[in-house]
Amino acid sequence: MTTLAPPPSQEDARRSHRAGPPADGGVAARARRLFTGPEDDPRWARPALWAILLLATALYAWNLTSITGNTFYDAAVYSGTKSWKAFFFGALDSGSFITVDKPPFALWVMGLSARVFGYGTWQLMLPMVAAGTGSVALLYRSVKRDFGAVAGTISALVLTLTPITVAITRDTNPDPILVLLMMLGAVALLKAVRNGKLMPLVWSAVAIGFAFNTKMMQAYVVLPAFFLVYLWATNVSLGKRIRNLAVATVALIVSSAWWMVIVDLIPASSRPYIGGSTDNTVWDLVIGYNGFGRIFGASSSVGSQGNGASFGGSSGLYRMFNEIMGGQISWLIPFAAIALVAGLVLRGRAPRTDAKRAALMLWGGWFVFHFLTFSLAEGTFHPYYVTAMAPGIAALAGAGGVLLYRAFREGSAAKWAWVLPVGIAASTVWAVVLLQRVSGSGTVYTVAEIVVAAAGIASVLGLLVGRFTHRHRLMGFAALAAVVALLAGPAAYSVSAATSSTNGTNPTAGPSTGGGMGGGGGMGGAPSGTKSGTKPSGSGSSSGKMGTPPSGGTAPSGTKSGSTSESGTQQAGGGMGGGSQVSSEMITYLKKHQDGATWLLAVSTDQTASSIILESGQPVISMGGWSGSDNAMTLAKLKSLVKSGKLHYIIVSSDGGQGTNSAIATWVKAHGTAVKSSAYSSSSSTSSTSTSTSSGLYRLDASDVS
């Protein structure tokens, strides 16, 4: 028997007519879905995402104007706003004498913001906050696509509350930009795996290429996982997979190498010296200082000078769990590792092209390759590097946690079903250990320890009781308790990072647990005794602190080693400037007597030059790069600059300098005119040693060059 539906009533027809086109096609409907999510999503999913994104933005941007940045990069951005040549090369000074020791993509992003909105703290931080929040949104979208809204929400929340990610996103180091670009590459790669098309794979390669132009070889850590996942899981023939990977590799090479090739083809006399290199080429920077030198250290034949400093403790598999690194990144490592192994086992019988297993392989490879690289690296290592590992941990926590919960609840794969409470217990115990390390550092950590212990016990017991009594609602509450147990500790550290002042050069979250100084040189943080990351007080102030550009905006001032002393004078540490100090009074004197020179002053190192650039608004030469040992300045080059009137003042140390700089120091002392400190300061205005008879400052004119 066939039953016909009754014809629509006139009211139904009128309602249909008022509704107009289908909801999917209306602008208002699309705008509504932006806030409420797709119709097949749980009603709580999109509001939860917006809440997490709001939390991330709040943590990254809280008290934005007080954020201290890295003076080294701040000065390069400022110089790029004054000169397009300096902008393109990533030069430290607007005169383009020497570049920073990284490729310039992150500087370009901050520089464009500063050119549009003006130079200042929030203008430089805006791209960083956007990058951090954008990475959270991308991770949510990717994990949700394969594992559902619960997994995506947990992953986004874990990434948001990763302590070192909060700390570094509140800074002007390039890492937030690096992570965003790598995330774009991962999202495109998974799309290519699902649909087998070439272009998403090419765009993935391009994203990693731009990440390379942000921090060079660090961007390539994820490549083995990308290649493996695509080659294994894509639903096209093996020949087509290999062909597509070959095309993507070409795209990767082009997008990675274009800036390097252009710069290295330009004659050295027409461009800045490549800071950090041994032969004034970007290629040497790639394979040396920012490449194998980071892995093998300065002792390696492919390493570079200054690459032996570790600020995260000794290398080894325990590094991520030591007193310096543990509170920054390791909270969920036990759970992520367990979830990865168990998740792959649970998907073991799925087809080769199974999307869930492919995603687990990708995020697991992301986590494992970063863990091994950062743990075993013997070269320069800063704690904030590991923010790049956070998306892998977060994705595994969300995706793996949901897989384990479903297996536990449904009783499938009997042996592995019990892994969930084991993983929760392991990470709960580890969180208590981490919080015990900082007991007495503040009430927030004591409260977090109590919450972690109580929630962890409640979660494990609730899961076990719920499983044996078949009370699914109890298991659901136990799962929520697990989220609280695993995130209470990271949340305490993250709030600390967002509400307290951090070192702009070596930012970390939570209470101090050690300096981690493993050696000298390299991209170092401020040594004990220096006042790093001090808020600048303005040009020409009596304190003499550096960091405020004369054009108006307040520069973030977190400084590198040898930057601002307690007396408010600029330490010219290392190389030729090792025994001298630069005060605001000296800078005022130099500007008054600059006499049309391109550069205000020549000093030994980047950290000295960068703060003077921000204080004076004038280009300053760093003769020795970051470590003071770059061969950027030669005696012949110095004579040429002096003879042409482009440079009049130089600081040399009282001991005559070091290494290749000693010949320059000797010549300057023999031919230059020493400027006594009494010429620009009085004993009543400062108590620093800059009031001594000799300040290490010399004046040179064309007539001094024979």
N, C-alpha and C positions, 0 to 999 in steps of 0.2 A: 504494500500500500504506500502510495506517495503522498506525503503531506506538504502542502504548499504554505509558505509563510504568508501571513496577512499583509495586505498592502500597507505602506506607511501612512500614518495619519497625517492630517494637514499640519498638526503641531510639529511632528517629526520632520516634515518637509521644510517647514519654516526654520526649525533649529538647524537643519543641515544647510539651508541656504545661508543662514547667518554665519555659520562656521567657515564658509568660504573654502579655500583649498585645503588639502590635508595638512595636518600639523607639521609634518616633516618639511613642508615647503615654505612655511611662513617665517618671516624675519623674527617676529615676536616669539614664535615657538622655539626657534633656534636660540634666541637670547635666553629664554626661560630654561632651556635644557642646559645652557652653560652653567646655570646656578643649581639646577635640580638634578642634572644628569640624565642619561638615557632612561627610557621608560622601563627597560628590563633590569635596571640597577635597583638594589635595595634603597628605600627612601632615605636612609641615613647616610648613604655612601658619599654623595656629592657634598652635603653640608660638612661631613667629617673631613673631606679633602680640603675644603675652603678653610676650615678651622686649623688644619695642620699647616697650610700655606701661610695663614695669618700668623701662626706661632713661629714659623721659620723666619718670616720677615721681621717679626718683633725681636727675636733673638739676634738676628744679624744686624739690625739697624737700631737697636736700643741706644738711646743717648748718642745719636750719630755724630754730633759735632765734637764729642770728646774722644772719638776713636783715634787711636794712634796708628799711623801707617808706617811703612818702611821708607825711610828718608831716601834711600838709594833709588828706589823706583819712583818715589814722588818727585825727586829732582829731575829724573829723565822725562817724566810726563810733563813737568813744568817747562823743561827745555823744548819738548816737542810742540808745546803751544806757542813758542816763540819762533820756531824755525821748522819748515816742512822737511828740510834736509835732516835735521836732528830727529824729527818724527819718524821718517822712513827708516833710518838706520838704527833707531833706538839708542841715540847718543845720550850720554850723561849730561852733557853741556850743550847749550844752543850754538856754540861755536863748532861743535862736532869734532872734538879732538879724539874722544874715545867712546866706545859704546859700553852699555852694561853687558854683563856676562850671560845674557839670555837673548833669544830672539824676541822681536818686538810686538807680537800680536796682542798680548795683554796690555802693553803700553799704548798701542793704537786704540784699543777699546776705551781705556781710561782717558786717553788724550782727546778723543773725539767728544766724549762727555764734557771734558774741561773746555774744549773750544766752543761747544754749544752753550753751556751753562755758566762758564767762567771757572777759574781755577779755585778750588777749595776742598775742604774735607768731604762734604756730602757729594760733590760732583765726582770725585774720584771713587767714593764708596758706592755710588748708585749702581754702576755695572757689576760690582762684586756682590751686592745684596741680590740683584736681579739674577745673577748667575747661580747663586746658592739656592734661591727659591725655585728657579727654573729646573735645577737638577732634581729637586724633590718632586716636582710635578712630573718630570719625565720618568722618574723611577716608578712613581705611582701608576702612570699610564702603562708602562711596559709590563710590570708585574701583574697588574689587574687584567691585562689582555690575556694572559695565559693561566692565571691562578685565581682570579676572582677579586671582588672588591675588598674582602677581608684581608687577603694577602697584600694587595696593593696599599691599603691603609696602614697596615703594620710596617711595611717596608718604608713608606714615606715618613712615618713617625720615627722609626729607628734612625734614618738618615738625618732627619731634622735635629735629633737629640744626640748625635755623635759629637762628643765634646771638642775634638780637634777640628771638626768641620765648622762648628760655631766660632771657634777662636780664629781660624784662618780666614773665614769669610768676613770677619771684622778687621780686615787688614788689606794692604795693597800689594801683597805678594801675588804672583800670577796663578796660584793653584786653583782658586774657584773657577776661573775661566777654563783652565785645563780640564777639570772634572766635567764641566758642562759640555765641552766639545767631545770628550770621551763618551759621555752619556748619549749624545746625539748619534755618535758612531754605533753604539750598542743597539739603540732603538732601530736605526736603519738596517743594521745587520740582521736582527731578528725578523724584520719585515721581509728582507731578501730571502731568509730561510723559509718563511711561510709561503711566499708566492713564487719563489724561484726566478724572479725577474732580475735583470742585470742592474738597472739604475739604482735601486735602493742599496745594493752592494757598493756601487761606485760612490754614492753619497756618503756611505759609511767610511770609505777610504779617504774621501776628501775631508770629512770631519776630523779624522785622526791626523791627517796632514796638517790641518790648521792647529791641532793640539801640539804637533811637533814644533810648529812655529811659535808655540807658547813656552814649552819647557823641554824641547828637543827629545832626547831618547826616552825620557820617562813616559812619553805618550805611547811608545811602542810596547810597553809592558803587557798590554792586553791583546796584542796582535796574535800570539800563538793560540789563545782561546778563540778569537774571531775566526781564524783560518780553520781550526779544527772543527768548530761547530758548523760552519758553512759546508765544509767538505763532507762531513758525516751526515748531517740531518736534512739538507735541502732536497726537495722532491723533484729533482731533475736528474738526467743521466750523469754518470761520472764524468764523461767527456765535457759536457756542458758546464758542470761545476768547475772543472779545471780551467776551462776557457774563461769563464766569468771571473774566477780568481786572478787569472793572468791580467785581464783588463783592469780589474780593481787595483792590482799591484802597480800598474802603470799610473793610475790616477793617484795612488798613494805617494808614489815617488815624485810626481809632478807637483802635487799640492804641498809636499814636504820640502822639496828642494828649490822651488822657484826663487825664494828670497835669498837663500844661500848662494845660488849660482849667480844671481844678479850682483850681489855684493862682492863676491870673490872675483868676478870679471872686471869690476871697476878698479882702475889703478889705485894703489894704496895712497898715492899723493892726493887723490881726489875724494877720499872718504875717511871716516874716522878709523882709528886703530880698533881692532876687534878685541874688546876687553876679555880677559881670561884665556886668550889663545897664546901659544908660544911662537907662532909664525905669522900672526896678523891675518889669519884666514878663518872663516866661519867653519870650514870643514874640520880644522884642528879643534875648534870648540866643540863640535859634535862628537868626535871620537875620543877627545881627551877630557877636558874639564867637565863637560856636561854629559859625557858618555861613559867610556870604560874607566875613566878616572874616578867616577862616583862608585863604581862597582869594586874596583881593585885597589883604589887608593893611590897615593902619591908614589908608592914604591913600584907600581906597575910601569912597564915600559911604554904602555899606551895611556898612562895617566897624565896628570898635569899638576903643576905646582899648586900648593894650597888645598889639595884634595884629601887631606887626612884628618879633618876635624869631624868628630861625631858628637852631636848634642843630644843624642838619644841613647847613649850607652854603648857598650861593646857589641860588635856584631855577633850573631849566633841565633839559633832558633828561639832562644828565650827573650830576645830583644823586645818583642812586642808586649811582653808581660813584665818587664822590669819596672823599677820604681818610677822611672821617668815616663815611659811609654804606656804602662798599664792603664792608667786612668784616662788616657787620651783616646784609645782605640780598642782595647782588648775585651771590653765588657761582654760582648756577645760572640766573641771568637769561638769559645767552646760550643755554644749552641749552633752557630753557623756551620762549623765543621761537622758536627753530628748530623745536622739537618741535610747537609750536602750528601754525605755518604748514604744515609738512610733514604733520602729522596730518590737518588739514582737507583738504589736497589728496588724501591717500590715501583719505579717506572721501568724496571729491567726487561719486562716482557712486552713492552710497547713497541710499535713499529719503529723502524729506523728514523722516520720523519716525524716522530712524536714531538709536538711543539713544547710540551711541558719539559720533557727531558732535554731538549735543545736549550731551553732557557736555563735550566739547572746547570747544564754544562757551561754555558756562557758565564753566568754569574759565579759559578764555582771556579771556573778558570780565572776570571777576573780576581777573585779573592786569593786563590792559591798562588798565582804568579806574582801578585803584588806582595803577598806575605813573604815569599821566598826572596824576592829581590830586596825588599827593605830589611829583612832580618839579616841577610848575609852580606849586604853591601859594606865594604871596608873603607870607602871614601867618605867624603863629606855627607853627613846625614843630619837633617833637622826633623824634629817630631812632626811638624806640619806636613811633611811629604805624604804621610800615611792617610791624609784626607782622601787621596785617590783610591784607597782600599775600601773606604766606607760604603760606596754603593754596592759592592759585592757582598759585604757582610749584611747590609740591610735587606737586599733582595733575598738572600738565603734565609734570613730570619723570618721574613714574611711568607715567601713561597714554601720553603721547607717546613715551617711551622704549621701551615695549613694542611700540607700533605700528611704530616705526622699526626695531626689532630684527627683528620678524617680516618686514617688507618686505626688510630687508637679507639675512636668512637665506634667504628663499624666492625672492629675485631678482625679485619682482613690482615693478611700477612702476619700471622700470630707472633712470630718472633720479633718483628720490627715494630709491631704496634706499641710495645712497651718502651720504645726509645724516647717518646715524648717526655714522660716524667723524668727519665734519666737526664735528658738534655736540659730540662728546666732546673733540675737539682744541681747539675754541674755548674751552670752559669750563675745560679743563685749563690752557691758556695764561693765561686770566684769573685762575684760582686762584693760579698761580705769581706773577703780577703783584701780587695782593693780599698774598700772604705775603712777597714782596720788600719791600713797603712797611713791614712790621713786623720786618724782619730785625734781629736783635740784641735783640729784646724778650723772648726766652726760648727755651730749648731746644725746647720743644714746637712752636714755630712753624717752627724750622729742620727738625725731624724731619718735620713735616707737609709742608713744601715738597719735601723729598726724596721722600716717599711719593707726593705728588701727581704729581710729574714722572715717577717711575719707573712708577707704575701707569697713568698716562695714556699713556705711550709703549707700554707692554706691551699696553694695551687696543686702541689703534689698530692696531698691528702685528698683534696676534692676530686682530682682526676681518678685516683684509685678507688675511692668509695663510689663515685658515680659510675665507674666502669663495672664494678662488681654488683651494684644494685640496679644497673640499667637506668640511672637517673640522668638523662641527657642534659636537663637544665642545670643540674649541679656541675656537670662537666663544662658547660658553657661559662658559668661563673668562675670556675677554676682556671679556664683559659684566660679570662680577663685578668684574674689575679696574677697569672704568669707574666702577662704584658707589664703589669705594674712592677712586679719583682725584677724583671730584666731591664726596665727603663728608669727606675727611681734613681739609681746611681748615676748613669749618664746625664739625667735631667739635672741633678744637683751640680755636676761639673759644668754643664752647659749654661745654667743660670749664672754661675760664677763667672764664666767667660764673658757673658753678655753684660754684666753689671759692674765689672771691675776693670781696671786698666791693665793692659797686656803689653808685652814687649813687641814692638812693631817688627823687629827683625826675626825673632824666634818665638812667635806667639804660642802659648799653651793654655789649656783650661784647667780650672781647679786650683788647689793649693800647690805651692812649690814642693817638689819632692826630690830636688837635686838639680845641679847645673848641667850634667851630662857632657862636660867638656872632655873630649877625648883627644884633642890635639889642636895645634895652632893653625892659623891661616884659613884659607877657604872662605866660604860664605858664612862667616862666623857671626854669632850673636855677641852682645855686649859682655865683656868679661866682668868678673866680680869687681865691684868698686865703681863702675861707670853708671851714670844715670841714663839708662836707655829708655826710649819711649816717652820722654818728658814732653808735656804739653808746651808748645812754644809760647813765648810771652810777647812776641811782636818785635818788629825790626827796630833796632836802636834802643832797646830797653836796657835798663841798668843791669839786668841779670846776664845779658849777653847770650841767652839761649838761642839756638838756631831753629829755623824751620818755617818762618813766616815770609811768604813772598811779598815784595813791596807793592804789588799791584792790587792787593786787597784781600783775597781769600786766604783763609788760614790753612796752612799746609799740615797734613798729618805729620807727626814728628818722630815716630818711633825710629830709633837710630841703630846703626850697626856698631860693632866694637870700636872703641876709641872715639866715640862721638862727643857727647856732651858731658863735661865733668861737673862735679858738685859745685864748683866755683862759678859755673856759667860760662866757661870758655871752651872753645873747640879744640879737642886734642888732635893734633896732626900725627897720628901714630904710625910707626913703621917707616921704612925707607928713608927718604931724605928729610921728611918732616918729623921724624920721630921725637925730637927734643923740643918742639915748639908748641905754642898755643895760639889760637886765633880768637880774638875777642870781638865783640860788636864795635868797640872803639877802633880796632884795627881795620875792620871792614869799612867803617865810615871814612877813615883816612884813605884807604885804597880807592874808594869810589871818587873821592875828591881829587885824587892825583892819578886817575886812570889815564888821562891825557889821550883819549881816543883809541886806546888799545882794545882789541877784540876780547881778550880775556882779562879778567880782573886780577887773577893770581894763578900761580902754578903751585900745587901741593903734591904730596906723595901718593895719596890713596883716595879711592872713591868715597870712603866714608867721611873724610874731611871735606872733600870737594862738594859732595851732595848737600851737606848742611849749609855751607857757605853760599851755594847757588840759591837755596831757598831763602836764606837771610837777606842776600843782596839783590837777587833778581838778575845777576850778571853771570855770564859763563865763566867757569873756573876749570882749569886743567887738572886732571888727575894723571900724574906722570907714570904711576906704577899700577894702575888698576885697583882691584879690590885688595889683593894680597900685598901690594907694593912691589911685586916682582915682575909685573908685565914690562915688556920692552917698548912701551908706547913712546917714551921720550928718549931721544938720543942727543948727544952733545951737538951734532950737526943740525938737528931739527930745532933745538933750543936757540942756537945762534941765529938761524934763519928767522925764527919768530921775533926775536929781539931786534934784529937788524931791520925788519920790515915794520917795526912799531906795533906789532900785534900783541906783544907781551912785555910788561915792564917789571912785574914783581914775581918773586919766587921765594918760597920758604925752604930752607935746608936745615938739617939737624946739626946740633952742636958737635956730633962725633964724625961729621963728614959723610954720612950716608952709608949705604950698604950696597954690595954687589955692583951691578952695572951702573948704579946711580952715583957711585963714589966719584967718578970722573966729572960728572956734572956738578956735584957739590963742590969739588975742588976748584973747578973753573969759575963757578959763581962767586966763591969767596975771594978768588984772586982778582976778578974783574968787576964785580958788582960793588955797590955802595950799601953798606949795612944800615938799616933803618932802626934807630934806637926806639925802644918802647915809649920813651918820654915824648916822642913826636906825636903820638896819638892817644896817650893815656896818662893819668896822673895817679900817684900812689894813694890819693884819697878816694878815687872812684872805684878801685878794685883791690882786692887783697891777693890776687893771683900772681904767679911768677912772671906774667907778661909785663910787669913793671921793671924787670931787670934791665941791665944796660943793653944786652943783646937779645933780640927776639927771634933770631933766625930768619928775619925778613930782609931781603936784598932787593935793591932797585937796579935795573939794567936798562941801558939805552943803546941806541944804534952805535954811538961812539965807543961803547965798551967792547964791540965785536971787531976783532982785528981782521 
